[in-house]
Amino acid sequence: MHVVVAGQGYVGLPLAVRAAEVGHRVVGYDVDPNRVQQLVSGESYVEDVTSARLRTVLDSGAYSVTADATALPRYDLAVITVPTPLRDGAPDLTHVEACAHTLGEHLRPGATVVLESTTYPGTTEELVLPILEKASGLISGMDFHVGFSPERIDPGNTAWPFERTPKVVSGIDATSLDMVKGFYDTVVETTVPVSGTRVAELTKLIENTFRHVNIALVNETAMLARLLGVNAWEAIDAAASKPFGYMRFTPGPGVGGHCLPIDPSFLSWKVERTAGVPFRFVDLANDVNSHMPDYVVGRLTQAFNTRRMAVCGSRVLLLGLAYKPNTSDARESPSARVAELLLNLGADVRGADPHVVEDIHACPHLIRVAATEEEIAASDAVVLLTDHAEFDYEAIRRHAPYVLDCRNRLSGANIDVL
């Protein structure tokens, strides 16, 4: 099929490359000309797609990329994988709207459009579908097909790459479902059909809300267990020995990525807007997880006070700027908030991350360094925020005067665990 994948980020690029590898003719569309130019040159900025894989599909002619909407072909199937951020607590779907309008202008009878961007239940039918009809002059269900298939990309997860992760698929009617399922059956091993787009949209939000709430639970448990003088990490490990009725989650400095800090709020916003009642679990999880960076800085301040030092003027090394280990994904990373709080307190803050190339935009004054023995020893405190495999943990233990370990990777007289 002739396929357009709109959005060439962490979700769209793996999908586009995989579709090209299995035999579809794919055009990647992205409004960022710098990103497009990088892809055209065969350089991948997404760790799940190596530059070698990218160059192979480029050289074969199966994949091309453009920032020019007028150059898009009359496709058989198009997938929308653009960002859906929050603005003042409400979903911002301007990228989805603009993309749907662009794709609608190129829509032909018999074609299919699939939304993958995470959003609230009802978006596909209430927002995307009318835009496609207006832009194309065609009638959905009669002239073209529409569906929703939530993305499940987990950056850096080699055990469950895109093609091995089961894909939930849906359509606005039976024919649309058949078209959507038929496409994804060619690019993933397993598809999971559901009865409608609203079910599929809710499925994604349930998945992320489940994680968000359980991470908030262990984060609050870690804070309270410390007040009780109990090792929360040991208790969590012991609880994980139960072979049923329990799933292991661990504390950390906060949550990051596009999913957890944002997606559950889509559901909370929709419930309150539609039913007029709060989604209390989501609101509480948001409160706990969003304040974990404040707790980290509070613990560090206490440690400085114990050593008769002040945060102001002290040199603090933050290890790990990505939101999860062994990836370059720094979207919504709690490390940015930790750095910002320390900078506001007057600390000399430095950050080391072997994966994150670009500075975290929220902290332009963060000094980027390598996690060398000299840098570790020169710091008044080291905060392990993201436990990348590349860090030399023995060197950290030996040379750091004090470590606040937010990932339970270290032990010793100079180390406190979150």
Rosetta blueprint (number, residue, H / E / L):
1 M L
2 H E
3 V E
4 V E
5 V E
6 A E
7 G L
8 Q L
9 G L
10 Y L
11 V L
12 G H
13 L H
14 P H
15 L H
16 A H
17 V H
18 R H
19 A H
20 A H
21 E H
22 V L
23 G L
24 H L
25 R E
26 V E
27 V E
28 G E
29 Y E
30 D L
31 V L
32 D L
33 P H
34 N H
35 R H
36 V H
37 Q H
38 Q H
39 L H
40 V H
41 S L
42 G L
43 E L
44 S L
45 Y L
46 V L
47 E L
48 D L
49 V L
50 T L
51 S H
52 A H
53 R H
54 L H
55 R H
56 T H
57 V H
58 L H
59 D H
60 S H
61 G L
62 A L
63 Y E
64 S E
65 V E
66 T E
67 A L
68 D L
69 A H
70 T H
71 A H
72 L L
73 P L
74 R L
75 Y L
76 D L
77 L E
78 A E
79 V E
80 I E
81 T L
82 V L
83 P L
84 T L
85 P L
86 L E
87 R E
88 D L
89 G L
90 A E
91 P E
92 D L
93 L L
94 T H
95 H H
96 V H
97 E H
98 A H
99 C H
100 A H
101 H H
102 T H
103 L H
104 G H
105 E H
106 H L
107 L L
108 R L
109 P L
110 G L
111 A L
112 T E
113 V E
114 V E
115 L E
116 E L
117 S L
118 T L
119 T L
120 Y L
121 P L
122 G L
123 T H
124 T H
125 E H
126 E H
127 L H
128 V H
129 L H
130 P H
131 I H
132 L H
133 E H
134 K H
135 A H
136 S H
137 G L
138 L L
139 I L
140 S E
141 G L
142 M L
143 D L
144 F E
145 H E
146 V E
147 G E
148 F E
149 S L
150 P L
151 E L
152 R L
153 I L
154 D L
155 P L
156 G L
157 N L
158 T L
159 A L
160 W L
161 P L
162 F H
163 E H
164 R H
165 T L
166 P L
167 K E
168 V E
169 V E
170 S E
171 G E
172 I L
173 D L
174 A H
175 T H
176 S H
177 L H
178 D H
179 M H
180 V H
181 K H
182 G H
183 F H
184 Y H
185 D L
186 T L
187 V L
188 V L
189 E L
190 T L
191 T E
192 V E
193 P E
194 V L
195 S L
196 G L
197 T H
198 R H
199 V H
200 A H
201 E H
202 L H
203 T H
204 K H
205 L H
206 I H
207 E H
208 N H
209 T H
210 F H
211 R H
212 H H
213 V H
214 N H
215 I H
216 A H
217 L H
218 V H
219 N H
220 E H
221 T H
222 A H
223 M H
224 L H
225 A H
226 R H
227 L H
228 L H
229 G L
230 V L
231 N L
232 A H
233 W H
234 E H
235 A H
236 I H
237 D H
238 A H
239 A H
240 A L
241 S L
242 K L
243 P L
244 F L
245 G L
246 Y L
247 M L
248 R L
249 F L
250 T L
251 P L
252 G L
253 P L
254 G L
255 V L
256 G L
257 G L
258 H L
259 C L
260 L L
261 P L
262 I L
263 D H
264 P H
265 S H
266 F H
267 L H
268 S H
269 W H
270 K H
271 V H
272 E H
273 R H
274 T H
275 A H
276 G L
277 V L
278 P L
279 F L
280 R H
281 F H
282 V H
283 D H
284 L H
285 A H
286 N H
287 D H
288 V H
289 N H
290 S H
291 H L
292 M H
293 P H
294 D H
295 Y H
296 V H
297 V H
298 G H
299 R H
300 L H
301 T H
302 Q H
303 A H
304 F H
305 N H
306 T H
307 R L
308 R L
309 M L
310 A L
311 V L
312 C L
313 G L
314 S L
315 R E
316 V E
317 L E
318 L E
319 L E
320 G L
321 L L
322 A L
323 Y L
324 K L
325 P L
326 N L
327 T L
328 S L
329 D L
330 A L
331 R L
332 E L
333 S L
334 P H
335 S H
336 A H
337 R H
338 V H
339 A H
340 E H
341 L H
342 L H
343 L H
344 N H
345 L L
346 G L
347 A L
348 D E
349 V E
350 R E
351 G E
352 A E
353 D L
354 P L
355 H L
356 V L
357 V L
358 E L
359 D L
360 I L
361 H L
362 A L
363 C L
364 P L
365 H L
366 L L
367 I E
368 R E
369 V L
370 A L
371 A L
372 T L
373 E H
374 E H
375 E H
376 I H
377 A H
378 A H
379 S L
380 D L
381 A E
382 V E
383 V E
384 L E
385 L L
386 T L
387 D L
388 H L
389 A L
390 E L
391 F L
392 D L
393 Y H
394 E H
395 A H
396 I H
397 R H
398 R H
399 H H
400 A L
401 P L
402 Y L
403 V E
404 L E
405 D E
406 C L
407 R L
408 N L
409 R L
410 L L
411 S L
412 G L
413 A L
414 N L
415 I E
416 D E
417 V E
418 L L
